[in-house]
């Protein structure tokens, strides 16, 4: 069984490669699910972040999901 993180990584990678919004929407669904698991709010933010930078931070996860998930979600 694939993990949520694997599904998020796959869909964001495919979105970056193809630009297909289907992958972006799927990634957001999985991010919502992961955020719910850790009780993290994905509220809209005015802070803009580069998707590739946030994607790398998500994979490395040095800052923790509470910092990364909202910014990654809003950068998609």
C-alpha positions in Angstrom: 0.0 0.0 0.0 1.3 3.4 -1.0 1.7 6.1 1.7 0.1 9.5 1.5 3.6 11.1 1.2 4.4 8.8 -1.8 1.1 9.8 -3.5 1.7 13.5 -2.9 5.2 13.2 -4.3 4.1 11.4 -7.4 1.2 13.8 -8.1 3.3 16.9 -7.6 6.1 15.5 -9.7 3.6 14.7 -12.5 2.1 18.1 -12.2 5.5 19.8 -12.6 6.3 17.6 -15.6 3.0 17.8 -17.4 1.3 20.9 -16.1 -1.9 18.8 -15.9 -4.2 20.2 -13.2 -5.7 16.8 -12.5 -2.4 15.9 -10.8 -2.4 19.2 -8.9 -5.9 18.6 -7.6 -5.1 15.0 -6.6 -2.0 16.3 -4.7 -4.2 18.8 -2.9 -6.6 16.0 -1.9 -3.8 13.9 -0.5 -2.3 17.0 1.3 -5.7 17.6 2.9 -5.8 14.0 4.1 -2.2 14.2 5.5 -2.9 17.5 7.2 -6.0 16.1 8.8 -4.0 13.2 10.1 -1.6 15.6 11.9 -4.3 18.2 12.8 -2.7 20.9 10.6 -4.8 23.7 9.2 -4.2 24.4 5.5 -5.7 27.9 5.6 -5.1 30.2 2.7 -2.0 32.3 3.0 -0.9 35.5 1.3 2.6 34.2 1.5 3.7 33.0 -1.9 6.3 30.2 -2.2 7.9 28.5 -5.2 6.4 25.1 -5.8 9.8 23.4 -6.5 11.4 24.8 -3.4 8.4 23.7 -1.2 8.4 20.3 -2.9 12.0 19.8 -2.0 11.4 20.9 1.6 8.4 18.5 1.8 10.6 15.5 0.6 13.4 16.3 3.1 10.9 17.3 5.9 13.5 19.1 8.0 11.1 21.8 9.2 8.2 19.6 10.1 4.8 19.1 8.4 3.2 22.0 10.4 5.4 24.5 8.6 5.6 22.8 5.2 2.1 21.5 4.4 0.3 24.8 4.4 2.9 26.5 2.2 3.1 23.5 -0.2 -0.7 23.4 -0.5 -0.8 27.1 -1.3 2.0 26.9 -3.8 0.2 24.4 -6.0 
